[in-house]
């Protein structure tokens, strides 16, 4: 490549430059090319095999947020650290959530960060069985509302969900309400206050963050009961040896959660400690 570059530049510049000028010009370019090749070689030798992970381009409070194009937060750091120990580097790709799912189906990415396992998703994703985070789901209502989640739905119930949310497994078990899909929290909260929906199904910490940011404190509130201890995972697309990778990452996560590094991340970011959940699962197996 460098040789072709030099020949091209020679053909262009010889008519316009003296011999000394041309040689000096080419010498500088050669030095730049050699430096660039050495730099790339060093990066590839130290970075590990890259894995491209699709991530929702919206912040998920308590889990991760986008800052100047970089993904920061406990979930991102756990995945980065475990991948590095296994000889991989993670490239996070910020995309609208429906686009993440489409790319996963097409196998144009290697994996997905932070998603709940559902029957539909398991058709095209290999889940890492050890979760990467925990969350609580709650139905948010207008303050003073009498709505309470009873464990069953019917068409008379008007439930709001964010675009891209997949509640198909729950609705298959508990009945089908009338669902309205929203593209912003502002629209959700306005609909709750206006009485256009009875409740909004969302995560506790991220929705609380939006309530504070958008000025709806005292206007909407979480209802009881909350659904605690819901696990969220990483998953690999079903290409190549990714099914094997799912098992490898699951085992590595279990080891990592016992380390002092994990303690430091919990201290730095907060978040829900995974270890009680793991112990409860181990107890059930026994």
Secondary structure, DSSP 8 states (H G I E B T S, - for coil): -HHHHHHHHHHHHTTTS-HHHHHHHHHHHHHHHHHHHHHHHHHHHHH-EEEEEEEESS-BTTTBEEETTEEESHHHHHHHHHHHHTTEEEEEEEE-HHHHHHHHHHT-SSEEEEE---TTGGGTEEE-SS-SEEEEEEEEEETT------S---TT-EEEEETT---HHHHHHH---EEEEES-HHHHHHHHHHTS-SEEEEEHHHHHHHHHHHT-BTTEEE-S--EEEEEEEEEEESSTTHHHHHHHHHHHHHHHTTSHHHHHHHHHH----SHHHHHHHHHHH-
